[in-house]
Amino acid sequence: MRLIKSIIIPKLTIAKKKEGIIYATEADMLNIALFGYTAKDWEDANPELAKKLNMRDTASINELVVLSNMESLNSELIKQNLPRDARFEILQRMAKEQLKVLNKQNAEHRFKKLTSNTDIIENLPKP
């Protein structure tokens, strides 16, 4: 967020009170790259849930890890003065790759846990 204020906002000629729109636009870009929709789109699709939670509250731990990584990478890309569309492509590709790896690791972990529990049960002494 600090980089948005120090790099992106100074390049724009906008009123001070409209700077929040820039932050929201960056957040929307990350949301679209990761989830495929903006927070507003999510709220519109989930009105009852949106009364209690926001979109990121419903994200998986893997999605939150990837989102944090995306925020860090976006900061670096902003420092490099990459245009928004180029940053979006890089961030979206990264999100897909990281989620694929994390979700696969979770599935493998659950399988190992399930099979190790089965082994324990099968090897219990018979009455």
DSSP file with accessible surface (Angstrom, degrees, kcal/mol):
  #  RESIDUE AA STRUCTURE BP1 BP2  ACC     N-H-->O    O-->H-N    N-H-->O    O-->H-N    TCO  KAPPA ALPHA  PHI   PSI    X-CA   Y-CA   Z-CA
    1    1 A M     >        0   0  126      0, 0.0     4,-1.9     0, 0.0     5,-0.2   0.000 360.0 360.0 360.0 -35.9    0.0    0.0    0.0
    2    2 A R  H  >  +     0   0  196      1,-0.2     4,-2.4     2,-0.2     5,-0.2   0.899 360.0  51.0 -61.1 -38.6    2.9    2.3    0.8
    3    3 A L  H  >>S+     0   0   18      2,-0.2     4,-2.9     1,-0.2     5,-1.0   0.855 105.0  55.9 -69.2 -33.7    4.1    1.9   -2.8
    4    4 A I  I  4>S+     0   0    8      3,-0.2     5,-2.7     1,-0.2     4,-0.3   0.946 112.0  44.1 -60.7 -44.4    0.7    2.7   -4.2
    5    5 A K  I  <5S+     0   0  114     -4,-1.9    -2,-0.2     1,-0.2    -1,-0.2   0.887 121.8  37.7 -68.0 -37.6    0.8    6.0   -2.3
    6    6 A S  I  <5S+     0   0   68     -4,-2.4    -2,-0.2    -5,-0.2    -1,-0.2   0.743 132.3  19.2 -90.4 -21.0    4.4    6.8   -3.2
    7    7 A I  I  X5S+     0   0   36     -4,-2.9     4,-0.7    -5,-0.2    -3,-0.2   0.799 126.6  35.4-114.7 -52.4    4.6    5.6   -6.8
    8    8 A I  I >><S+     0   0   26     -5,-1.0     3,-0.9    -4,-0.3     4,-0.6   0.962 115.2  49.6 -74.8 -51.1    1.2    5.2   -8.4
    9    9 A I  H >4<S+     0   0   12     -5,-2.7     3,-1.7     1,-0.2     5,-0.3   0.907 105.4  56.5 -61.5 -42.3   -0.8    8.1   -6.9
   10   10 A P  H 34 S+     0   0   86      0, 0.0    -1,-0.2     0, 0.0    -2,-0.2   0.811 102.5  57.5 -60.8 -25.8    1.8   10.8   -7.6
   11   11 A K  H << S+     0   0  133     -3,-0.9     2,-0.3    -4,-0.7    -2,-0.2   0.673 100.7  71.7 -74.5 -18.4    1.7    9.9  -11.3
   12   12 A L  S << S-     0   0   73     -3,-1.7     2,-0.9    -4,-0.6     0, 0.0  -0.711  75.9-138.6 -99.4 151.8   -2.1   10.6  -11.4
   13   13 A T        +     0   0  146     -2,-0.3     2,-0.3     2,-0.0    -2,-0.0  -0.758  53.2 135.4-108.0  84.1   -3.7   14.0  -11.2
   14   14 A I        -     0   0   66     -2,-0.9     5,-0.1    -5,-0.3     2,-0.1  -0.912  59.4 -94.7-128.8 157.9   -6.6   13.2   -8.8
   15   15 A A    >   -     0   0   51     -2,-0.3     3,-1.8     1,-0.1     4,-0.3  -0.370  36.4-116.2 -68.4 148.8   -8.1   14.8   -5.8
   16   16 A K  G >  S+     0   0  139      1,-0.3     3,-1.6     2,-0.2     4,-0.3   0.876 114.7  57.7 -53.1 -40.9   -6.9   13.7   -2.4
   17   17 A K  G 3  S+     0   0  189      1,-0.3     3,-0.4     2,-0.1    -1,-0.3   0.678 102.1  56.0 -70.3 -13.0  -10.3   12.4   -1.5
   18   18 A K  G X> S+     0   0  112     -3,-1.8     3,-1.3     1,-0.2     4,-0.7   0.421  76.5  95.7 -97.5   2.7  -10.3   10.1   -4.6
   19   19 A E  H X> S+     0   0   31     -3,-1.6     4,-1.4    -4,-0.3     3,-0.9   0.835  73.3  67.9 -62.0 -30.6   -7.1    8.3   -3.7
   20   20 A G  H 3> S+     0   0   46     -3,-0.4     4,-2.5    -4,-0.3    -1,-0.3   0.816  90.6  62.8 -57.9 -29.8   -9.1    5.5   -2.0
   21   21 A I  H <> S+     0   0  101     -3,-1.3     4,-2.6     1,-0.2    -1,-0.3   0.889  99.5  53.7 -63.7 -36.3  -10.3    4.5   -5.5
   22   22 A I  H <X S+     0   0   25     -3,-0.9     4,-2.2    -4,-0.7    -1,-0.2   0.936 109.2  47.5 -64.9 -44.4   -6.7    3.7   -6.5
   23   23 A Y  H  X S+     0   0   56     -4,-1.4     4,-2.4     1,-0.2    -2,-0.2   0.927 113.2  48.9 -61.7 -43.7   -6.3    1.4   -3.5
   24   24 A A  H  X S+     0   0   50     -4,-2.5     4,-2.9     1,-0.2    -2,-0.2   0.889 108.9  53.2 -64.4 -37.8   -9.6   -0.3   -4.3
   25   25 A T  H  X S+     0   0   52     -4,-2.6     4,-2.2     2,-0.2    -1,-0.2   0.905 109.8  47.6 -64.6 -40.7   -8.6   -0.7   -7.9
   26   26 A E  H  X S+     0   0    7     -4,-2.2     4,-2.1     2,-0.2    -2,-0.2   0.920 112.6  49.2 -65.7 -42.4   -5.4   -2.4   -6.9
   27   27 A A  H  X S+     0   0   25     -4,-2.4     4,-2.7     1,-0.2    -2,-0.2   0.916 110.2  51.7 -62.9 -41.5   -7.3   -4.7   -4.5
   28   28 A D  H  X S+     0   0   54     -4,-2.9     4,-2.9     2,-0.2     5,-0.2   0.902 106.7  53.9 -61.4 -40.1   -9.8   -5.5   -7.3
   29   29 A M  H  X S+     0   0    2     -4,-2.2     4,-2.5     1,-0.2    -1,-0.2   0.940 111.1  45.1 -60.7 -44.8   -7.0   -6.4   -9.6
   30   30 A L  H  X S+     0   0   10     -4,-2.1     4,-2.2     2,-0.2     5,-0.3   0.916 113.2  50.9 -65.0 -42.1   -5.6   -8.9   -7.0
   31   31 A N  H  X>S+     0   0    5     -4,-2.7     4,-3.1     1,-0.2     5,-1.1   0.918 112.0  46.3 -61.7 -43.6   -9.0  -10.3   -6.3
   32   32 A I  H  X5S+     0   0   61     -4,-2.9     4,-0.8     4,-0.2    -1,-0.2   0.923 112.0  51.1 -66.1 -42.1   -9.7  -10.8  -10.0
   33   33 A A  H  <5S+     0   0    6     -4,-2.5    -1,-0.2    -5,-0.2    -2,-0.2   0.883 124.9  27.3 -62.1 -36.9   -6.3  -12.4  -10.6
   34   34 A L  H  <5S+     0   0   19     -4,-2.2    -2,-0.2    -5,-0.2    -3,-0.2   0.921 137.2  20.7 -91.6 -51.7   -6.8  -14.8   -7.7
   35   35 A F  H  <5S-     0   0   26     -4,-3.1    -3,-0.2    -5,-0.3    -2,-0.1   0.668  95.5-120.2 -96.4 -22.8  -10.6  -15.4   -7.3
   36   36 A G  S  <<S+     0   0   54     -5,-1.1     2,-0.3    -4,-0.8    -4,-0.2   0.508  84.2  58.1  94.1   4.6  -11.9  -14.3  -10.7
   37   37 A Y  S    S-     0   0   89     -6,-0.8    -2,-0.3    -9,-0.1    -1,-0.2  -0.985  80.9-102.8-159.3 162.4  -14.1  -11.5   -9.4
   38   38 A T     >  -     0   0   19     -2,-0.3     4,-2.2     1,-0.1     5,-0.1  -0.381  37.6-107.7 -83.3 168.1  -14.1   -8.3   -7.5
   39   39 A A  H  > S+     0   0   30      1,-0.2     4,-2.7     2,-0.2     5,-0.2   0.894 122.1  53.1 -61.4 -39.0  -15.2   -7.9   -3.9
   40   40 A K  H  > S+     0   0  119      2,-0.2     4,-2.6     1,-0.2    -1,-0.2   0.918 107.4  50.4 -63.9 -43.7  -18.3   -6.1   -5.1
   41   41 A D  H  > S+     0   0   82      1,-0.2     4,-1.9     2,-0.2    -1,-0.2   0.908 111.3  49.6 -59.5 -41.5  -19.2   -9.0   -7.5
   42   42 A W  H  X S+     0   0   13     -4,-2.2     4,-1.6     2,-0.2    -2,-0.2   0.925 110.4  49.7 -64.4 -44.3  -18.8  -11.4   -4.6
   43   43 A E  H  < S+     0   0   84     -4,-2.7     7,-0.2     1,-0.2    -2,-0.2   0.903 110.4  50.4 -60.6 -42.8  -21.1   -9.3   -2.4
   44   44 A D  H  < S+     0   0   96     -4,-2.6    -1,-0.2     1,-0.2    -2,-0.2   0.865 114.1  44.7 -63.6 -35.7  -23.7   -9.1   -5.1
   45   45 A A  H  < S+     0   0   73     -4,-1.9    -1,-0.2     1,-0.2    -2,-0.2   0.703 124.2  34.3 -81.0 -19.6  -23.6  -12.9   -5.6
   46   46 A N     X  +     0   0   56     -4,-1.6     4,-2.8    -3,-0.2    -1,-0.2  -0.461  67.7 158.1-133.1  62.0  -23.6  -13.6   -1.8
   47   47 A P  H  > S+     0   0   77      0, 0.0     4,-0.7     0, 0.0    -1,-0.1   0.864  75.8  45.9 -61.6 -39.0  -25.8  -10.9   -0.2
   48   48 A E  H >4 S+     0   0  125      2,-0.2     3,-0.8     1,-0.2     4,-0.4   0.934 116.3  44.5 -69.8 -45.3  -26.7  -12.8    3.0
   49   49 A L  H >> S+     0   0   64      1,-0.2     4,-2.6     2,-0.2     3,-1.7   0.883 106.2  62.4 -64.8 -36.2  -23.1  -14.0    3.6
   50   50 A A  H 3< S+     0   0   30     -4,-2.8    -1,-0.2     1,-0.3    -2,-0.2   0.702  90.5  68.2 -66.2 -17.3  -21.8  -10.5    2.8
   51   51 A K  T << S+     0   0  151     -3,-0.8    -1,-0.3    -4,-0.7    -2,-0.2   0.781 117.4  22.2 -69.3 -25.8  -23.8   -9.1    5.8
   52   52 A K  T <4 S+     0   0  165     -3,-1.7     2,-0.3    -4,-0.4    -2,-0.2   0.695 128.6  26.1-110.9 -30.1  -21.4  -11.0    8.1
   53   53 A L     <  -     0   0   70     -4,-2.6     2,-0.2     5,-0.0    -1,-0.2  -0.883  63.7-129.8-133.6 162.7  -18.2  -11.6    6.1
   54   54 A N    >>  -     0   0   74     -2,-0.3     3,-0.9    -3,-0.1     4,-0.8  -0.669  41.0 -97.4-107.4 171.5  -16.2  -10.2    3.3
   55   55 A M  G >4 S+     0   0    4      1,-0.3     3,-1.3    -2,-0.2     4,-0.3   0.888 122.7  51.8 -56.0 -43.6  -14.9  -12.2    0.3
   56   56 A R  G >4 S+     0   0   65      1,-0.3     3,-1.0     2,-0.2    -1,-0.3   0.779  99.3  65.4 -69.7 -23.0  -11.4  -12.7    1.8
   57   57 A D  G <4 S+     0   0   94     -3,-0.9    -1,-0.3     1,-0.2    -2,-0.2   0.759 103.3  48.3 -65.4 -24.6  -12.9  -14.0    5.0
   58   58 A T  G << S+     0   0   59     -3,-1.3    -1,-0.2    -4,-0.8    -2,-0.2   0.427  88.6 113.9 -96.4   0.6  -14.2  -16.9    3.0
   59   59 A A  S <  S-     0   0   16     -3,-1.0     2,-0.1    -4,-0.3    -3,-0.0  -0.366  70.0-112.9 -72.1 151.3  -10.9  -17.7    1.3
   60   60 A S     >  -     0   0   49      1,-0.1     4,-2.4    -2,-0.1     5,-0.2  -0.333  29.4-107.2 -74.1 164.6   -9.0  -20.9    2.0
   61   61 A I  H  > S+     0   0  119      1,-0.2     4,-2.3     2,-0.2     5,-0.2   0.897 122.8  53.8 -61.3 -37.1   -5.7  -20.8    3.8
   62   62 A N  H  > S+     0   0   12      1,-0.2     4,-2.5     2,-0.2    -1,-0.2   0.916 108.1  49.1 -63.3 -43.2   -4.0  -21.6    0.5
   63   63 A E  H  > S+     0   0   51      1,-0.2     4,-2.8     2,-0.2    -1,-0.2   0.899 110.7  50.5 -63.4 -39.1   -5.7  -18.6   -1.2
   64   64 A L  H  X S+     0   0   70     -4,-2.4     4,-2.3     2,-0.2    -2,-0.2   0.888 109.8  50.2 -67.0 -38.0   -4.7  -16.3    1.6
   65   65 A V  H  X S+     0   0   61     -4,-2.3     4,-2.3     2,-0.2    -2,-0.2   0.949 113.3  45.9 -62.5 -47.4   -1.1  -17.4    1.3
   66   66 A V  H  X S+     0   0    0     -4,-2.5     4,-2.8     1,-0.2    -2,-0.2   0.916 110.5  54.0 -63.9 -40.4   -1.1  -16.8   -2.4
   67   67 A L  H  X S+     0   0    8     -4,-2.8     4,-2.4     1,-0.2    -1,-0.2   0.923 108.2  49.5 -60.5 -42.8   -2.8  -13.4   -1.9
   68   68 A S  H  X S+     0   0   62     -4,-2.3     4,-2.0     1,-0.2    -1,-0.2   0.925 111.8  48.5 -61.6 -43.2   -0.1  -12.4    0.5
   69   69 A N  H  X S+     0   0   65     -4,-2.3     4,-2.6     1,-0.2    -2,-0.2   0.895 110.2  52.4 -62.6 -39.8    2.5  -13.5   -2.0
   70   70 A M  H  X S+     0   0    0     -4,-2.8     4,-3.1     2,-0.2    -2,-0.2   0.893 106.4  52.8 -63.9 -41.0    0.7  -11.6   -4.8
   71   71 A E  H  X S+     0   0   77     -4,-2.4     4,-1.9     2,-0.2    -1,-0.2   0.918 111.2  47.1 -61.9 -41.1    0.7   -8.4   -2.7
   72   72 A S  H  X S+     0   0   73     -4,-2.0     4,-1.8     2,-0.2    -2,-0.2   0.933 114.3  45.8 -65.2 -46.9    4.5   -8.7   -2.2
   73   73 A L  H  X S+     0   0   52     -4,-2.6     4,-2.7     1,-0.2     5,-0.2   0.913 109.1  55.9 -64.3 -40.1    5.1   -9.3   -5.9
   74   74 A N  H  X S+     0   0    7     -4,-3.1     4,-2.6     1,-0.2    -1,-0.2   0.906 104.9  53.5 -59.5 -39.5    2.8   -6.5   -6.9
   75   75 A S  H  X S+     0   0   33     -4,-1.9     4,-2.1     1,-0.2    -1,-0.2   0.920 110.0  47.1 -59.6 -44.2    4.8   -4.1   -4.8
   76   76 A E  H  X S+     0   0   86     -4,-1.8     4,-1.4     1,-0.2    -2,-0.2   0.899 112.0  49.9 -65.1 -39.6    8.0   -5.2   -6.6
   77   77 A L  H  <>S+     0   0    9     -4,-2.7     5,-2.2     1,-0.2    -2,-0.2   0.871 108.5  52.9 -68.3 -35.4    6.3   -4.9  -10.0
   78   78 A I  H ><5S+     0   0    5     -4,-2.6     3,-2.1     1,-0.2    -1,-0.2   0.920 105.6  54.5 -63.8 -42.8    5.1   -1.4   -9.0
   79   79 A K  H 3<5S+     0   0  101     -4,-2.1    -1,-0.2     1,-0.3    -2,-0.2   0.844 105.7  53.3 -58.0 -33.2    8.7   -0.4   -8.1
   80   80 A Q  T 3<5S-     0   0  120     -4,-1.4    -1,-0.3    -5,-0.1    -2,-0.2   0.378 114.0-122.1 -83.5   3.4    9.7   -1.6  -11.6
   81   81 A N  T < 5 +     0   0   96     -3,-2.1    -3,-0.2     1,-0.2    -2,-0.1   0.794  49.4 169.2  60.9  30.5    7.1    0.7  -13.1
   82   82 A L      < -     0   0   45     -5,-2.2    -1,-0.2     1,-0.1    -2,-0.0  -0.553  38.9-108.9 -70.7 138.8    5.3   -2.1  -14.9
   83   83 A P     >  -     0   0   77      0, 0.0     4,-2.4     0, 0.0     3,-0.3  -0.256  28.6-107.7 -66.3 157.5    2.0   -1.1  -16.3
   84   84 A R  H  > S+     0   0  100      1,-0.2     4,-2.8     2,-0.2     5,-0.2   0.865 116.7  53.0 -55.4 -44.4   -1.2   -2.5  -14.6
   85   85 A D  H  > S+     0   0  107      1,-0.2     4,-2.0     2,-0.2    -1,-0.2   0.899 110.6  47.5 -64.7 -36.8   -2.1   -4.9  -17.4
   86   86 A A  H  > S+     0   0   31     -3,-0.3     4,-2.1     2,-0.2    -1,-0.2   0.918 112.1  50.0 -68.6 -41.9    1.4   -6.5  -17.4
   87   87 A R  H  X S+     0   0   12     -4,-2.4     4,-3.0     1,-0.2     5,-0.3   0.923 108.6  53.6 -61.0 -42.8    1.3   -6.8  -13.6
   88   88 A F  H  X S+     0   0   51     -4,-2.8     4,-2.9     1,-0.2     5,-0.3   0.933 108.4  48.5 -58.5 -47.2   -2.1   -8.4  -13.8
   89   89 A E  H  X S+     0   0  118     -4,-2.0     4,-2.1     1,-0.2    -1,-0.2   0.921 114.1  45.9 -60.6 -44.7   -0.9  -11.1  -16.2
   90   90 A I  H  X S+     0   0   45     -4,-2.1     4,-2.4     2,-0.2    -2,-0.2   0.937 115.3  46.5 -63.7 -45.6    2.1  -11.9  -14.1
   91   91 A L  H  X S+     0   0    0     -4,-3.0     4,-2.7     2,-0.2    -2,-0.2   0.893 111.8  50.4 -66.9 -39.6    0.1  -12.0  -10.9
   92   92 A Q  H  X S+     0   0   59     -4,-2.9     4,-2.3    -5,-0.3    -1,-0.2   0.932 111.7  47.7 -65.5 -43.2   -2.7  -14.1  -12.4
   93   93 A R  H  X S+     0   0  131     -4,-2.1     4,-2.4    -5,-0.3    -2,-0.2   0.934 113.1  49.1 -62.3 -44.4   -0.2  -16.6  -13.7
   94   94 A M  H  X S+     0   0   23     -4,-2.4     4,-3.0     1,-0.2     5,-0.3   0.923 109.4  52.3 -60.8 -44.5    1.6  -16.7  -10.3
   95   95 A A  H  X S+     0   0    2     -4,-2.7     4,-2.6     1,-0.2     5,-0.3   0.932 110.7  47.1 -59.8 -46.1   -1.7  -17.2   -8.5
   96   96 A K  H  X S+     0   0  135     -4,-2.3     4,-2.1     1,-0.2    -1,-0.2   0.925 114.5  46.7 -61.9 -44.9   -2.7  -20.2  -10.7
   97   97 A E  H  X S+     0   0  112     -4,-2.4     4,-2.1    -5,-0.2    -2,-0.2   0.932 114.8  45.3 -64.6 -47.0    0.7  -21.8  -10.3
   98   98 A Q  H  X S+     0   0   57     -4,-3.0     4,-2.9     1,-0.2     5,-0.2   0.912 113.0  49.7 -66.8 -42.1    1.0  -21.4   -6.6
   99   99 A L  H  X S+     0   0   26     -4,-2.6     4,-2.9    -5,-0.3     5,-0.3   0.909 109.1  53.2 -62.5 -39.9   -2.6  -22.6   -5.9
  100  100 A K  H  X S+     0   0  163     -4,-2.1     4,-2.0    -5,-0.3    -2,-0.2   0.942 113.1  43.1 -59.8 -46.6   -2.1  -25.6   -8.0
  101  101 A V  H  X S+     0   0   78     -4,-2.1     4,-2.6     2,-0.2    -2,-0.2   0.941 116.6  46.1 -65.9 -48.7    1.1  -26.6   -6.1
  102  102 A L  H  X S+     0   0   36     -4,-2.9     4,-2.3     1,-0.2    -2,-0.2   0.915 113.7  48.1 -63.5 -43.1   -0.5  -25.8   -2.6
  103  103 A N  H  X S+     0   0   79     -4,-2.9     4,-2.3    -5,-0.2    -1,-0.2   0.890 111.9  50.4 -66.0 -36.7   -3.7  -27.6   -3.4
  104  104 A K  H  X S+     0   0  130     -4,-2.0     4,-2.6    -5,-0.3    -2,-0.2   0.929 110.2  49.8 -65.9 -43.0   -1.8  -30.7   -4.7
  105  105 A Q  H  X S+     0   0  104     -4,-2.6     4,-2.5     1,-0.2    -2,-0.2   0.905 110.8  49.9 -62.6 -39.9    0.4  -30.7   -1.6
  106  106 A N  H  X S+     0   0   56     -4,-2.3     4,-2.7     2,-0.2    -1,-0.2   0.911 110.8  49.2 -64.3 -42.3   -2.7  -30.6    0.6
  107  107 A A  H  X S+     0   0   45     -4,-2.3     4,-2.4     2,-0.2    -2,-0.2   0.923 112.3  47.8 -63.9 -42.2   -4.4  -33.4   -1.3
  108  108 A E  H  X S+     0   0   84     -4,-2.6     4,-2.6     2,-0.2    -2,-0.2   0.906 111.8  50.5 -64.7 -40.2   -1.2  -35.5   -1.0
  109  109 A H  H  X S+     0   0  120     -4,-2.5     4,-2.5     2,-0.2    -2,-0.2   0.928 110.9  48.3 -63.4 -45.1   -1.0  -34.7    2.8
  110  110 A R  H  X S+     0   0  152     -4,-2.7     4,-2.7     2,-0.2    -2,-0.2   0.906 112.1  50.1 -62.8 -39.4   -4.7  -35.7    3.3
  111  111 A F  H  X S+     0   0  136     -4,-2.4     4,-3.0     2,-0.2     5,-0.3   0.944 111.2  47.9 -64.9 -45.2   -4.1  -38.9    1.4
  112  112 A K  H  X S+     0   0  138     -4,-2.6     4,-2.4     2,-0.2    -2,-0.2   0.911 113.3  48.4 -61.7 -40.9   -1.0  -39.8    3.4
  113  113 A K  H  X S+     0   0  124     -4,-2.5     4,-2.2     2,-0.2    -2,-0.2   0.932 112.8  48.0 -65.2 -43.6   -2.9  -39.1    6.6
  114  114 A L  H  X S+     0   0  108     -4,-2.7     4,-2.1     1,-0.2    -2,-0.2   0.936 114.4  45.2 -63.1 -46.0   -5.9  -41.2    5.5
  115  115 A T  H  X S+     0   0   47     -4,-3.0     4,-2.3     1,-0.2    -1,-0.2   0.866 111.4  52.5 -70.4 -32.3   -3.7  -44.1    4.5
  116  116 A S  H  X S+     0   0   50     -4,-2.4     4,-2.0    -5,-0.3    -1,-0.2   0.901 109.6  49.7 -70.2 -35.4   -1.6  -44.0    7.6
  117  117 A N  H  X S+     0   0   74     -4,-2.2     4,-2.3     2,-0.2    -2,-0.2   0.901 110.3  50.9 -66.8 -37.6   -4.7  -44.1    9.8
  118  118 A T  H  X S+     0   0   55     -4,-2.1     4,-2.9     1,-0.2     5,-0.2   0.920 108.6  51.7 -64.2 -42.6   -6.0  -47.0    7.8
  119  119 A D  H  X S+     0   0   84     -4,-2.3     4,-1.7     2,-0.2    -1,-0.2   0.906 109.4  50.0 -60.5 -42.7   -2.7  -48.8    8.3
  120  120 A I  H  < S+     0   0  103     -4,-2.0     4,-0.3     2,-0.2    -2,-0.2   0.949 113.0  45.9 -62.4 -46.4   -2.9  -48.2   12.1
  121  121 A I  H >< S+     0   0  116     -4,-2.3     3,-1.3     1,-0.2    -2,-0.2   0.927 112.5  50.3 -63.3 -43.9   -6.5  -49.6   12.2
  122  122 A E  H 3< S+     0   0  117     -4,-2.9    -1,-0.2     1,-0.3    -2,-0.2   0.804 110.2  51.2 -65.4 -28.3   -5.6  -52.6   10.0
  123  123 A N  T 3< S+     0   0  131     -4,-1.7    -1,-0.3    -5,-0.2    -2,-0.2   0.362  80.9 118.1 -94.8   6.8   -2.6  -53.4   12.2
  124  124 A L  S <  S-     0   0   98     -3,-1.3    -3,-0.0    -4,-0.3    -4,-0.0  -0.427  79.2 -94.2 -68.2 146.5   -4.5  -53.3   15.5
  125  125 A P        -     0   0  117      0, 0.0    -1,-0.1     0, 0.0    -2,-0.1  -0.348  40.8-118.7 -61.7 141.1   -4.5  -56.7   17.4
  126  126 A K              0   0  164      1,-0.1    -3,-0.0    -3,-0.1     0, 0.0  -0.606 360.0 360.0 -80.6 141.4   -7.5  -58.8   16.6
  127  127 A P              0   0  176      0, 0.0    -1,-0.1     0, 0.0     0, 0.0  -0.235 360.0 360.0 -70.6 360.0   -9.8  -59.6   19.6
